[in-house]
Amino acid sequence: MIVYLHGLNSAGTSGKAAVLRRQLAPIEVVSPTYPAQSAAEAVKILSSELGPLLQHNEPRILVGSSMGGFYGAWLARRVKAHHLVMINPALKPWALLQQVEGWQYNEAKDEHYYLSPEMVAATQAYETLPTEVGVPVTLLLDKGDELIDYREAEESYRGQADIRLFEGGSHTFEHMDEAVEIIGLLHEKLKSA
């Protein structure tokens, strides 16, 4: 089973989730929608939804993009995942999101909400250091990410993760075909272990 965790201003119906479902079939891909902007609520919803799902003996891979990578790092050990794949992760959203505080529009959910300084600061309670993730990690980083400097994740996880760097790209992540191949191989490896 693969669980895809979307980023801020996205939803479980995102393009990345659709690509994973289509290209990795018949592997089950679950992609819950959760309020990524509200850390405590996001963690509560994800923990309650994923806990029962991830109790099976099949391979369990969490794939998180941007804020989904942040929540994936916190959840990986707690929901007993076998592997965490982070795509252009927002490792320190309490610093990153300060620049976009205010009214937001989540097109995927057709929803407006206010991203307050308190909401941004609340993310720090869920910081997970690379040594605390508790499962193997693969980082997929586009060097052209215009929102998050890929070097931050590369430095933080050096020696702690399998790091794959891709030339160019953007925060959206332009290398999903490569990501699908990597995730598929991880799933096969876990299945045969």
Residue pairs with C-beta under 8 A, 6 or more apart in sequence:
1 27
1 28
1 29
1 30
1 53
1 54
1 56
1 58
1 59
1 60
1 61
2 20
2 24
2 27
2 28
2 29
2 30
2 61
2 63
2 183
2 187
3 29
3 30
3 31
3 32
3 50
3 53
3 54
3 60
3 61
3 62
3 63
3 81
4 12
4 14
4 16
4 17
4 20
4 29
4 30
4 31
4 63
4 64
4 65
4 68
5 31
5 32
5 34
5 46
5 62
5 63
5 64
5 65
5 67
5 68
5 69
5 71
5 72
5 75
6 12
6 14
6 16
6 17
6 31
6 33
6 34
6 36
6 65
6 67
6 68
6 108
7 36
7 65
7 66
7 67
7 68
7 69
7 90
8 36
8 37
8 66
8 67
8 90
8 93
8 97
8 104
9 36
9 104
9 105
9 106
9 107
9 108
10 36
10 65
10 106
10 108
11 33
11 106
11 108
11 109
12 31
12 32
12 33
12 34
13 31
13 33
13 108
14 31
14 65
14 108
16 65
16 87
16 173
16 176
17 29
17 31
19 176
19 180
20 29
20 31
20 63
20 180
20 183
21 29
21 31
23 177
23 180
23 184
24 180
24 183
24 184
24 187
27 184
27 187
30 50
30 53
32 45
32 46
32 49
32 50
33 109
34 41
34 42
34 45
34 46
34 49
34 71
35 41
35 42
35 45
35 113
36 42
36 67
36 68
36 71
37 104
37 113
37 115
37 119
38 119
38 122
39 119
39 122
39 123
39 125
39 126
40 122
40 125
42 71
43 71
43 74
43 75
43 126
46 71
46 75
46 79
47 75
47 78
47 79
50 75
50 79
51 78
51 79
54 60
54 79
54 80
54 81
55 80
58 191
59 82
59 83
59 186
59 187
59 190
59 191
60 79
60 80
60 81
60 82
60 83
61 81
61 82
61 83
61 84
61 85
61 183
61 186
61 187
61 190
62 72
62 75
62 76
62 79
62 81
62 83
62 84
62 85
63 72
63 84
63 85
63 86
63 87
63 179
63 183
64 70
64 71
64 72
64 73
64 84
64 85
64 86
64 87
64 89
65 86
65 87
65 88
65 89
65 173
66 87
66 88
66 89
66 90
66 147
66 148
66 171
67 90
67 93
68 87
68 89
69 86
69 87
69 88
69 89
69 90
69 91
70 89
70 90
70 91
70 93
70 123
70 126
70 128
71 126
72 84
72 85
72 86
72 89
73 84
73 86
73 89
73 91
73 128
73 132
73 133
73 137
74 126
74 128
75 81
76 84
76 133
76 134
76 135
76 137
77 132
77 133
77 134
77 135
81 135
82 135
82 136
82 190
83 135
83 136
83 137
83 138
83 186
83 190
84 133
84 135
84 136
84 137
84 138
85 137
85 138
85 139
85 140
85 179
85 182
85 183
85 186
86 137
86 138
86 139
86 140
86 153
87 140
87 141
87 173
87 179
88 140
88 141
88 142
88 145
88 147
88 148
88 150
88 153
88 171
88 173
89 139
89 148
89 153
90 96
90 97
90 148
91 148
91 152
91 153
91 156
92 127
92 152
93 120
93 123
94 120
94 121
94 122
94 123
94 124
94 127
96 147
96 148
97 115
97 120
97 123
98 117
98 120
100 115
101 115
101 116
101 117
101 120
102 114
102 115
103 112
103 113
103 114
103 115
104 112
104 113
104 114
104 115
105 111
105 112
106 112
106 113
130 137
130 156
130 157
130 160
130 161
131 160
133 160
136 161
136 162
137 157
137 160
137 161
137 162
138 161
138 162
138 163
138 164
138 182
138 186
139 153
139 154
139 157
139 161
139 162
139 163
139 164
140 164
140 166
140 173
140 175
140 178
140 179
140 182
141 150
141 153
141 154
141 163
141 164
141 165
141 166
142 150
142 166
142 168
142 169
142 170
142 171
142 173
142 174
142 175
143 150
143 165
143 166
143 167
143 168
143 169
144 167
144 168
144 169
144 170
144 174
145 169
145 170
145 171
145 173
146 170
146 171
147 171
148 171
150 165
153 163
154 163
154 165
157 163
164 178
164 182
166 174
166 175
166 178
168 174
169 175
173 179
